[in-house]
Amino acid sequence: MPSGKLTQYPHRQAGAAYCIALIGLLSSGGCSKTAPTSPPVDVAVITMVPRAATVTEDHVAQTEARNAIEIRPRVGGLLEKQNAVDGQRVQQGQLLFVIDSQPYIAALAQAEAALAQARAARDQSERDLGRVKPLLAIDAVSQQDYDAAVAKQDANRASVEAAQAAVKTAQLNLGYTSIQSPIDGVMARAQIKVGGLVTAYSTLLTTVYSIDPMYVNFSISEQRLLSMQNQLGRAPDQDSKTAPLFKLMLADGSEYAEAPKLNFIDPAVNQSTGTLAVRLEVPNPKHLLRAGQFARIVVASQQLNDALVVPQRAVQDLQGNNYLWVIDSEHKAQNRAVEMGARVGNDWIVASGLKAGEVVVVDGVQKLKPGTPVNAQPLVEPNTATNTTTKAATNTGNATGAPP
């Protein structure tokens, strides 16, 4: 613009100078200020400390009575009485049921009468033979008459023996009308009510279950058996004092107080399932276990001397990969890819990607991004550390600590 025109508008020249000064002031002031920083994020952390841990495996199991005897009558008739109450503990020889005995009392009396007749006939034939025998010596009777007397005596003796057997059978049948428990145990529900008709060797009256000790049945894979043999250096043997340690876990998650011991391993692998049947025997002095209960058997599978364990909630899963948030020396969170091992209930063993002494975030991971500053506090949990871990259900404690 020509200088003459500027002199014509002095107020415009002054305004332009003012704007230039203002822009310079704002530019210098803006460059001197930094963006505000976010406050550290509160997180709960643990310091990784190696520890001894036993990795275990869980197997679904079911209890079984050592003896479960079906009570069936040996004679038929009307059920006259039930002496034991359903679910009652019974002793060996205790009376359970009574079948109407009157027909068998009459049968015994008839058999005894037949025995008396047979004995009388036998005695008479013995007397007849005693009279004929001396007459044969003087040829007063023929040989045929003598032989007939001997045969009659033998037949009458056999009749006595048959009558005695009939009496014995009648006595047994009469005794079978009283049905006793063959073992100590608990009587199940009666299947026939009083007055019902029962058939010999057919009708099921009830079942008596033994209660101490109890069996626990489960199956293991062929691979697991081989692993167990490698650990023991031999085939498992129920007579060995160094058999693997088993724990019985009940349906409510509690551990049964009595320790099971190995009782039986099937000598053949089931071709359809590839497993072997295993049976444990466990004492049941308080009668807490009942036949048919479902439970879990915990079997030690691996002993680790320097395991690093973190709570499962600290592990993030992204497209099949596992990550942990680790606190670096600048108190900032960094995302770390790790390889996880056996799950241990609420915890998880870190197989690789983590070292002892590193600090891992457990609570507050949802608020973290790489490089986020943190205010780390030691994790406080109600459960304390334990040395036993399991692949499915057993919890372990966690080492706590703050970043350096």
C-alpha positions in Angstrom: 0.0 0.0 0.0 1.4 3.4 -0.8 2.8 5.3 2.1 0.5 8.2 1.5 -2.5 6.1 2.2 -1.1 4.9 5.5 -0.7 8.4 6.7 -4.3 9.1 5.8 -5.5 6.5 8.3 -3.3 6.7 11.4 -5.9 4.8 13.6 -5.6 1.7 11.3 -1.8 1.7 11.6 -2.1 1.8 15.4 -4.6 -1.1 15.5 -2.4 -3.3 13.3 0.6 -2.7 15.6 -1.6 -3.6 18.6 -2.7 -6.9 17.0 0.8 -7.9 16.1 2.0 -7.3 19.7 -1.0 -9.3 21.1 -0.3 -12.3 18.8 3.4 -12.3 19.8 2.5 -12.2 23.5 0.0 -15.1 23.1 2.5 -17.1 21.2 5.3 -16.7 23.7 3.0 -17.4 26.6 1.4 -20.5 25.0 4.7 -22.2 24.3 5.9 -21.7 27.8 2.9 -23.8 29.3 2.7 -27.7 29.4 -0.4 -29.9 29.3 -1.8 -30.9 32.7 -0.8 -34.4 33.9 -3.3 -36.9 35.2 -3.0 -38.1 38.8 -1.6 -41.6 39.5 -4.1 -44.4 39.5 -4.6 -46.4 42.7 -3.9 -50.1 42.2 -3.4 -53.2 44.4 -0.3 -55.1 43.6 1.7 -58.2 44.6 5.4 -58.8 44.4 6.3 -62.1 42.7 8.0 -64.4 45.2 8.9 -68.0 44.2 7.4 -70.7 46.4 7.0 -74.5 46.5 3.7 -75.6 45.1 2.0 -78.9 44.4 -0.1 -79.0 41.2 -3.0 -81.4 41.5 -5.7 -82.8 39.3 -9.3 -83.3 40.1 -11.4 -86.4 39.2 -15.1 -86.8 39.5 -15.8 -89.6 41.9 -18.7 -91.4 43.6 -18.9 -93.3 46.9 -19.9 -96.9 47.1 -20.7 -99.2 50.0 -18.2 -101.9 50.6 -21.1 -104.3 50.9 -24.6 -103.7 49.5 -26.7 -106.8 50.1 -30.2 -107.2 48.7 -32.5 -108.9 51.2 -34.7 -111.4 49.5 -36.9 -114.1 51.3 -35.9 -117.8 51.0 -39.5 -118.8 51.5 -42.8 -117.4 50.2 -45.9 -116.2 52.0 -47.5 -113.1 53.5 -45.2 -110.5 55.1 -46.3 -110.5 58.8 -44.0 -108.0 60.4 -41.3 -105.5 59.8 -39.0 -105.2 62.8 -36.4 -102.7 61.6 -37.2 -99.1 60.7 -36.3 -97.8 57.2 -32.9 -96.1 57.4 -32.0 -97.6 60.8 -28.6 -98.9 61.6 -28.7 -102.6 62.1 -26.4 -105.2 63.4 -25.4 -108.6 61.9 -28.1 -111.1 62.9 -30.7 -108.5 63.8 -34.3 -109.4 62.9 -35.6 -107.4 59.9 -38.8 -109.1 58.7 -41.1 -111.9 59.7 -43.1 -114.0 57.2 -46.2 -115.8 58.2 -44.9 -119.0 59.8 -48.1 -121.0 60.4 -47.9 -122.9 57.1 -44.3 -123.9 57.9 -45.1 -124.9 61.5 -47.7 -127.3 60.1 -45.3 -128.6 57.5 -42.7 -129.3 60.2 -45.3 -131.1 62.3 -46.2 -133.2 59.3 -42.6 -134.0 58.5 -41.9 -135.0 62.1 -45.0 -137.3 62.1 -43.7 -138.9 58.9 -40.3 -139.4 60.5 -42.0 -141.1 63.5 -43.8 -143.5 61.1 -40.5 -144.3 59.3 -38.7 -145.0 62.5 -41.5 -147.3 63.6 -41.4 -149.2 60.3 -37.6 -149.4 60.6 -37.7 -150.8 64.1 -40.3 -153.4 63.1 -38.2 -154.5 60.1 -35.2 -154.9 62.4 -37.1 -157.1 64.8 -38.4 -159.2 61.8 -34.9 -159.7 60.5 -33.7 -160.6 64.0 -36.3 -163.5 64.1 -35.6 -164.7 60.5 -31.9 -164.8 60.7 -31.5 -167.7 63.2 -34.2 -169.7 61.3 -32.1 -169.4 58.1 -29.3 -171.3 59.9 -31.5 -174.3 60.5 -33.2 -174.1 57.1 -36.5 -173.1 58.7 -36.9 -170.3 56.2 -35.9 -170.0 52.6 -33.1 -167.8 51.4 -35.6 -165.7 49.5 -37.6 -164.9 52.7 -34.4 -163.9 54.4 -33.3 -161.7 51.5 -36.8 -160.0 51.6 -36.4 -159.3 55.3 -33.0 -157.7 54.7 -34.3 -155.6 51.8 -37.2 -154.4 53.9 -34.9 -153.4 56.7 -32.7 -151.4 54.3 -35.7 -149.7 52.7 -37.1 -148.7 56.1 -33.7 -147.3 57.2 -33.6 -145.2 53.9 -37.2 -144.0 54.6 -36.0 -142.8 58.1 -33.2 -140.9 56.5 -35.5 -139.3 53.9 -38.0 -138.4 56.7 -35.1 -136.8 58.7 -34.1 -134.8 55.7 -37.7 -133.7 55.3 -37.8 -132.6 58.9 -34.6 -130.7 58.4 -36.0 -128.9 55.4 -39.2 -128.0 57.3 -37.1 -126.6 60.1 -35.0 -124.5 57.7 -38.1 -123.2 56.0 -39.6 -122.3 59.4 -36.4 -120.5 60.3 -36.4 -118.7 57.0 -39.6 -117.0 58.0 -37.5 -114.8 60.2 -35.2 -112.7 58.1 -32.0 -111.3 59.7 -29.4 -108.8 58.6 -26.3 -110.6 57.2 -24.0 -107.6 58.0 -23.7 -104.5 60.1 -24.9 -101.5 58.2 -27.9 -99.3 57.4 -31.2 -100.7 56.1 -32.7 -98.9 53.1 -36.4 -98.4 52.5 -38.6 -101.5 52.6 -39.9 -102.4 49.2 -42.9 -104.5 50.5 -45.4 -103.4 53.1 -46.7 -105.6 55.9 -49.4 -107.9 54.5 -47.8 -108.1 51.0 -47.2 -111.4 49.3 -43.5 -112.3 48.8 -42.0 -115.0 46.6 -39.0 -117.1 47.6 -35.7 -115.8 46.1 -37.5 -113.3 44.0 -39.1 -110.5 45.9 -36.8 -107.7 47.0 -37.6 -106.7 50.6 -34.8 -104.1 51.1 -31.1 -103.5 50.8 -28.6 -103.3 53.7 -25.5 -101.1 53.1 -22.3 -101.3 55.0 -21.1 -97.9 56.1 -17.5 -98.3 57.5 -15.3 -98.2 55.5 -16.5 -96.8 52.2 -15.3 -97.1 48.7 -14.7 -94.2 46.4 -14.6 -94.9 42.6 -13.2 -92.7 39.8 -11.3 -93.1 36.5 -7.9 -91.9 35.3 -6.6 -91.7 31.8 -3.9 -93.9 30.4 -1.6 -90.9 30.1 -2.2 -90.0 33.8 -1.3 -93.5 34.9 1.9 -93.4 32.9 2.8 -90.0 34.5 2.0 -91.5 37.9 4.3 -94.4 37.2 7.1 -92.1 36.1 6.8 -90.1 39.3 6.8 -93.3 41.5 9.4 -95.1 39.4 7.0 -98.2 39.4 3.5 -99.2 38.9 1.0 -98.0 41.6 0.3 -100.7 44.2 -2.3 -100.6 46.9 -0.1 -102.4 49.3 2.7 -99.8 49.0 3.2 -97.3 51.8 4.4 -94.7 49.2 1.2 -94.7 47.1 0.2 -91.3 45.8 -1.6 -89.0 48.2 -5.3 -88.6 47.5 -7.7 -86.1 49.0 -11.5 -86.5 49.0 -13.4 -83.3 48.5 -17.2 -83.4 49.2 -19.9 -81.9 47.2 -19.9 -78.7 49.4 -16.2 -78.1 48.6 -15.0 -79.2 52.0 -12.2 -81.7 52.4 -13.1 -85.0 54.1 -11.2 -85.5 57.3 -10.1 -89.1 56.7 -7.4 -89.9 54.2 -8.3 -92.3 51.5 -5.9 -95.1 50.5 -5.5 -96.9 47.2 -7.6 -100.1 47.1 -7.8 -101.2 43.5 -6.6 -100.3 39.9 -8.2 -102.0 37.0 -5.6 -104.2 35.3 -7.0 -103.4 31.9 -7.7 -100.1 30.0 -11.3 -99.5 29.0 -11.1 -99.6 25.2 -14.1 -97.3 24.7 -12.9 -94.5 27.1 -9.2 -95.1 27.3 -9.4 -94.9 31.1 -8.7 -97.2 34.1 -11.1 -97.7 37.0 -9.6 -96.7 40.4 -11.0 -97.5 43.8 -10.0 -95.9 47.1 -11.0 -97.1 50.6 -11.7 -94.4 53.2 -12.7 -94.8 56.8 -16.2 -93.6 57.8 -16.3 -93.7 61.6 -18.8 -90.9 61.9 -21.0 -92.3 59.1 -20.9 -89.0 57.2 -20.5 -90.7 53.8 -23.4 -92.6 52.2 -23.4 -94.8 49.1 -23.9 -93.0 45.8 -22.6 -89.6 46.9 -20.7 -87.5 44.2 -17.3 -86.1 45.2 -14.0 -85.1 43.8 -10.6 -86.9 44.2 -7.6 -84.6 44.2 -4.4 -86.3 43.1 -1.0 -84.7 43.2 0.4 -84.5 39.7 3.4 -82.2 39.8 5.7 -80.6 42.5 7.1 -77.1 41.7 9.8 -75.7 43.9 9.8 -72.1 42.5 6.3 -71.4 41.2 5.1 -67.8 40.5 1.4 -67.5 41.2 -1.0 -64.7 40.5 -4.7 -64.3 41.0 -6.7 -65.1 37.9 -8.4 -61.7 37.9 -5.0 -60.1 37.3 -4.7 -61.9 33.9 -6.2 -60.4 30.8 -7.1 -62.6 27.8 -6.9 -60.9 24.4 -7.5 -63.1 21.3 -6.1 -66.2 23.0 -3.1 -64.4 24.5 -2.5 -63.7 28.2 -1.3 -60.4 29.5 -0.3 -59.0 32.9 0.2 -55.4 34.0 3.7 -55.0 35.5 4.9 -51.9 37.4 8.3 -50.6 36.1 11.0 -48.7 38.0 9.3 -45.4 37.2 6.0 -46.5 38.9 4.2 -46.8 35.6 2.1 -49.7 34.3 3.3 -51.7 31.4 1.4 -54.5 29.6 3.4 -57.8 29.5 2.6 -60.9 27.4 3.0 -64.0 29.6 2.4 -67.8 29.2 0.2 -69.2 31.9 0.4 -72.7 33.4 -2.0 -74.6 35.6 -5.1 -72.9 37.0 -5.3 -73.1 40.8 -8.8 -72.2 41.8 -8.8 -68.4 42.0 -5.1 -68.3 41.1 -2.9 -69.1 38.1 0.7 -70.3 37.8 2.8 -68.1 35.5 4.8 -70.5 33.2 7.0 -67.8 31.5 7.2 -64.1 30.9 7.6 -63.0 34.5 10.5 -63.0 36.9 10.8 -63.1 40.7 10.7 -59.7 42.3 8.6 -58.0 39.6 5.4 -56.2 40.8 2.1 -57.2 39.2 -1.2 -55.3 39.3 -4.1 -57.3 40.6 -6.9 -54.8 41.3 -7.5 -51.7 39.1 -6.3 -53.1 35.8 -9.4 -51.7 34.1 -8.1 -48.2 34.5 -4.6 -48.8 33.1 -3.0 -47.9 29.8 0.6 -48.4 28.9 2.7 -45.8 30.7 0.0 -44.9 33.2 1.5 -43.7 36.5 0.2 -45.7 39.5 -0.1 -45.4 43.2 0.7 -49.0 44.1 -0.6 -50.5 47.4 0.1 -54.1 48.6 -2.9 -56.4 47.9 -4.8 -57.4 51.1 -6.9 -60.6 50.9 -8.6 -62.6 53.6 -6.9 -65.9 52.5 -3.3 -66.3 53.4 -0.6 -68.1 51.3 -0.7 -71.8 51.0 1.7 -74.3 49.4 -0.7 -76.4 47.6 -2.3 -75.6 44.2 -4.6 -77.6 41.9 -5.5 -77.5 38.3 -9.2 -77.2 39.0 -10.2 -76.3 42.5 -7.6 -75.7 45.2 -6.7 -72.1 46.1 -3.3 -70.6 46.8 -2.3 -67.5 48.6 -0.4 -64.6 47.0 2.7 -62.8 48.0 2.1 -59.1 48.6 4.3 -56.1 48.2 4.7 -52.6 46.8 6.9 -51.5 44.0 10.4 -50.2 44.9 
